[in-house]
Amino acid sequence: MQFHTKIYLASASPRRHEILLQMGVAHTVLDVPAPPGEDEPRLAGESPADYVRRTAKEKALRAVAWISTQALPQQPVLAADTTVFIGNDILGKPVDDDDARQMLRRLSGTTHSVHTAVVLACGQHLDEKVSMTDVRMKRLSDAEIEAYCATGEPMGKAGSYGIQGRAALFIEHIAGSYSGVMGLPIFETGQLLQRLGGAST
């Protein structure tokens, strides 16, 4: 399959950039300034599933608005957000090593959920897909957690781990999308681009 429409990627994630390259999608990475205040705050009573959809849409619309202020060429914008959660609790990016240790202890020996919402914006029109994956992590020893935190890999990653990195050694089973856990589900992203009309077999 070939994708002919060039898009903007509204994400600084190198993993999302690499996945689009893997898919053969021509794109430009946008460095959209983050809004002031708390990073992606959760609304009162908001479920993790609703949270990840809302934040992905907000990222897309913020990028569309920023493009217009910069007088950049008009192209579709792809945005995504990945959320790791257990029950109703969202495990975001760790603020420090102690925070990462606490998250990894909580994930140890359990099955958690990873949702990645992908939004393709053409002007104010939004099309979205959500990837839902269950991930089981083996029981981790304190020594394993300490060694993993010492690599620095947990920082900047939802749930304090990267499945594409050394944490792959901890994963017993996944049910869903591996690329979705990385941050950009290939199947769902491809569906959005096909619906845009920019693909051929």
N, C-alpha and C positions, 0 to 999 in steps of 0.2 A: 504494500500500500504506500502511496506517495501523497504527501500533504503539500498543497501548492500555495496556500495562504500564509503569508508571513504574519506573525503575531508578536505581541509584547508579553513577556513573562514578568508579572508583578511580584517578584520574589527574589530575595538575595540568596536563597538556598542553592548551594552548588549541586546538591543532589537533584533538585528539580530541573536545573539547567542540563545536567548530564542525562537525565531521563528523556528530555525533549530531543537532545542530540541523538540518543539511541533510537528514538522514534522517527528521526529524519525530519523533524519539524523546524523550519527556519524561524528563528526568533531573536528578539533583542531583549536583553535583561534591563528592566527599569529599576532605578534606585529611587523609589518613592519615599520621601521623608515620612517618618513615623509620626502619628498624631501625638500631641502633648498628653501627659498624664500616664496613668497606669497602662501597662501593656495588655491590650485585649481583655478588659475586665469582663467578668461574667455578670449578667443581669440577675436580679433577685428572682428566684424560682425557675431559672432557665435550665433546661435539661442539657446534658452534654451534647446530644444529637442536634438540638436547636442551636446551641452555642457555636458549634463548628460550622454550621450552615451560615449563620449570621455573620461570623467573622470573615469567612471567605467572601461573602457578598460585599461586605464593607471594604475589604482590601481591593476588590475589583473596581468598585465605584470611586474609591479614593484615587486609584491609578488613572481612571478615565478623566477625572477632574484635573489631576496633575498634568496629564498630557495636554489638555487644552490650555493650561496656563503657560506651558513651555513651548507652545506652537509646534509640537511634534507632528509628524504625519499620522493621520488617523488609521489605526489598525486595530483588530480585535485584541482584547486583553485577557490573558489567562491568569487567574489567581487561585490560590489554594490555601487551606488551613488544615493542620493535622492535630487531632486531640487524642490523648491517651487517658482512659478513665477506668476506674473500678467502681462498680455500683453507680452512685451519683456523684462521685468525687473525681474531678479533673486533675490530672497530674501534668502540670505545665513544664516549662523549662526551669531547671534548677538555678537558684540564685547563687549558690556556692557548693563546695564539696559536701558540707554537712547535709544540705538539702538533697543533694544527689544520693547520698548514702541512705537517707530516710526513704526516698522513693524506691530505690532498689530493694531495700528490705521489705517494703510493702508488696512489690511485684514478685519477690522471691517465692517460688512454689505455688503461684496462683495463675489463673487465666484472666487476662484483662482485655479490654476492647480498644481498638484503634480505628477512629473514623477520620477519613480525609475527604473534605468537601472540595470540589473543583468547580470553578465558575468561569465561564467564557462570556465576556461582555463585548457587545457590539453597540457602542454608544450607551444608551440607558437600558438596552435590552439585555437581560441576563438569562443564560442557560446554565443549568447546574446538574451535577451528578455527585453522588456520595458513595464512597467505598467503605465497607464495614468489615473489619477483620478481627477475629479472636486470636489472641497470642498467649500461649502457655510458656512461662519461664520456669526453668528448673529451680530447685531450692539452692540458693546461693550461700556459701560460707562467708563469714566476715572477711576472711583473707581474699576471697575472690572479689568482693565488693571494693575492698581497699585497693587491690591491684588495678581494678578497672577504673576507679576514680583517679588513680595516679596517672593514667594515660591522658586525662583531660577530655576524653571522648564524650562523657555525659553532658558537658556544658553546651548550651545552645540547642539541646534536643528535648522534645517533649517526652516526659517520662524518664528522662535521664539515661536514655540508651539509644544507640543507633544500630538497627538490625543489620545494616550493610557493613558494619565494622566488627570490632572484637566481640561485641555483645551477641553476635551470631552463635557463639559457643554456648550461650545460655538458653537458647530458644529450643524447646522440646517439640513444639508443634504450632503451626499456624493454620487457620481456616479462613481463607479469604485471599486478599491481594498482598503479595510481598512488596510490590512497588508502592502500593498504597501506604504500607507501614513506613516505607522510606520517605514518603511525602508527596508522591504524585502517582496515582494509580493509572497504569498505562491503558488498560482496557477502557475505563470510563473517560479518560482524556481523549482517546481516539474516537469514541462515540460522539463527544461534543464537537470535535473538529470535522467529523464526517457530516454531522447535521449542519455545520456551517457551510458545507458545500465545497470545502477546499481539499477534498481527497479523491483519489482514484486508485483502483486496484492494478 
